[in-house]
Amino acid sequence: MNRRQVEEKLEILTAGHAVTKNVVSATLNTFDFLAGKLKKQVIEDSDMFWTHMSMALARLERGECEDEPPNDIINEVYETPYQNMIEEVIDYIDSQAVQELPEGERAYFYLHLHRVIECNQ
């Protein structure tokens, strides 16, 4: 996806009152951050990550949180060779959020970001 495609996705979610302007801003800022890290204007296979991230930030604003993925998946994901970059992106997202990201959301971000980074190396 390129930035415009992410904007279009967020426009749909905003029109349906699924996300707020703060979530849109945080998501677009994160797109710019990740695109800079990857040195790409188009981030392939990232559609699911942007949807999950924006919905996760919206849940956080509402005081809701997602259950953590199973431990065996978490343990496997944290052994990624992309751990440093993933941590940087998650820390950046965390800095954009209204409150600290719960561990369950961080784990799901790990899952998505591993795939996104792997597909864009």
N, C-alpha and C positions, 0 to 999 in steps of 0.2 A: 504494500500500500504506500501511496505517497501522502503528503500532508493534506492535500485537498480531499482525498478519499476518506481520511480520518475525520476531517471537518464535516464531510457529508454524513458520515455515520453518526457523529455527535449531534448534528442538526436534527436527525430523525429521533434520536434518544431524547433530545431537549424538547422537541415538539410533543412527544409522548409523556413529558414530565417525568422521565426515568432518571435524568441527570440534571444537575444545576450548572449555572455559569462557572462556578468555582471548579467543578469537575471537568468541564470543557477546557478551561484554562490549564489545569494541572495535566490533563491528558495531552494537550497540544505542546505544552512545555516539555513533557517527557518524550514526545515524539521527536522534537528538535534535539533534545539531549542525546537520545539513543541514535538518531541519524548522524549526529556529530561523532559519536563514539565509533560507529560503524563506517563512517565516511561514505554514506549513501543517502540519496534523496528518496529512493524507493526501498522500503523495508519489506522484503518478500515474506510470505507466510506469517504475517503478523496480525491478521484480522481478528483472530480469536483473542489475542493478548489485549488489543485496544478495547474490545468489548468487555472482557473480564475486568480490566483495570478500571474503566470508567464506571462500571456497575459496582465494583468493590468500593471505590471511593464514595459513590452515592450511598451504598449501604452504611459505610462508616459515618457519613454525615447524619444518617437517620438513627445511628446508635445500634445498628445490626451488624452481625459478622457471620462469615461462612465457617462451617466446620472444617477442621484440618483434613487434608488427604491422609490416607492410611500411612502408618509409620514406615512400612517397607518401601513405599514410593518416595517418601521424604528422604530417607537415608540414601537411596539410589540417586536422587536428583542432586543432593548436596555434594556428590562426588564428581560433579561436572568439571571439565577443564576450563569452563568459562566462569568459574565461581567469582573471580575478582570483578569482572565486568558486570555480572549479574548483581553482585552486592552494591556496586556503584549505582546502577540503575535503580535498584530497590531503595537505596538510601535517598536517591534524588526524589523518587516518588513519595517516600515518607516525608521529606521536607516540604512537599507540596500539599500533603494531606492535612485535614483539619485536626486530626489527632494521630497518635502513633499507630502504625499498621499492626494489626494483630498477627500473631505467628501463623495462623492458618492462611491469611491472605498472602503473607510473605512466601509461604511454601507454594501456593498456587502460582504466584508471580515467577518463582524459580522454575516451575514446570514449563510455563509459557516462554519465558525468556531464554531458557536453554535451547528450545527448538528454534526460536527466532534468531538467536545469535548463530547457532549452528548452520542455519539455512542462508545466512548472509555473510559468512566468512569468505 
